[in-house]
């Protein structure tokens, strides 16, 4: 089993490459943990919005506003907010285009940080190979000295190969995590596309006239109705104050 002193010696013989690879490993783990948590949360929020929209045959602005109070920053909420600010005077095609624009606005936020993981997957094996080459160069320099022990040379070769092993380990770990995160990104984008389609379908009844928006009763009309009911004006005023 490798001791701490052996690892330190291997790091020195690799020209400091192993220290850099340890930093890459920490960065990869940070990106993996943060992205798994963020994408899992986004996916759950998208599923909640899908269930919410399934319960309505048309865009219910009052219900959606209440729902947005508890979720204002998620990608799904940003797409739904487009429906609440849409002007029915605009054509339905314009509404679909605005939904598509909102989905595209959220794409950089969803796959944020994955480029770093992709870079680490490619860079780690190359750095490991470079560290091994530097370690082998230092090891074979010992052969130029007369009386060099064979065990010391073979031990140095083994320590030099640690850089390659470390690079492959980081690359395998990062590749598996990258593919899993890419699958989650596709699922979140699929949910956003589904929400976009559900909103467009539920906005269509408003254009067809099947849904009448609630109209508040004018105050003037209410006063006129009270005055024309046959009661004196003073009695009507007293009734309104009561």
Secondary structure, 3 states (H helix, E strand, C coil): CCCHHHHHHHHHHCCCHHHHHHHHHHHHHHHHHHHHHHHHHHHHHHHHHHHHHHCCCCCCHHHHHHHHHCCCCCHHHHHHHHHHCCCCCCCHHHHHHHHHHHHHHHHHHHCCCHHHHHHHHHHHHHHHHHHHHHHHHHHHHHHHCCCCCHHHHHHHHHHHHHHHHHHHHHHHHHHHHHHHHHHHHHHHHHHHHHHHHHHHHHHHHHHHCCCCCCCCCCHHHHHHHHHCCCCCHHHHHHHHHC
